Amino acid sequence: MKVYALTDSWTMTRRELAHWARQPAQPLVALLFPVMLLLMFGYLIGGGRGVDGDYVDFLVPGTAVLTMAFGLEGTMIAVTQDLTRGVIDRFRSLPMADGAVLVGRSAADMLQSAAALTLTGAVACALGWRPHGGPGALLAAAGLLLLLRFAMLWIGIHLALVAGRPEMIQAVQILVWPAGFLSTAIATPGSMPGWLGTAVQWNPLSQTATAVRHLLHGPGSAPGHTWPAVLWPLALLAAFFPLAVRKFARLGG
């Protein structure tokens, strides 16, 4: 049964990749978005107040975190379009494992996120950034970032199933922006008002940004912050993954 479910999920993943091949605009925008963030905050807007060290070394992990938080609307719109167009109902009439559509969509999104991280790292290196800590630390940092993306992804899938219509996604997606910028992704807590800096440090995105900076020996790091960067996404997954699966099952009921 598990092999059957994996086969169905891979079939749905290839379906999403085929959509990208026919309509490449959406994945290309998703790939270029983190590059835009990096260039915009690094050179146009600037910053670095309160950063003890090179701001680019501080900014690159933060940009990677924002990349993992933003861009969920592609998956959310795809899920709602499948619902409104009756695609999900047609899939349910086939001998297919329950949830394979959602798993396939999330797998395709994770592949795109990994590609976006790779491109962002390449552009950052071209700008003079160099990761420290060795290949193991770099892989661990990438793992934390992708874990955050996976958790954010299932929050997005659940909200998409609740919204039910593609036109509602923009209203839901805009809520991600305050969560992204009210973090330590692009600024230090010391550059904020005291009460805001304290609140920002509790943001799960801040925990991941701090952990990645610690692994790569960048400014704004803090020892002992790796575990919160693991526990926060796992807690979000524990809450929203079953909610999404349950909501998907009820829609077919």
Beta strands, then each sheet from edge to edge (+ up, - down):
end
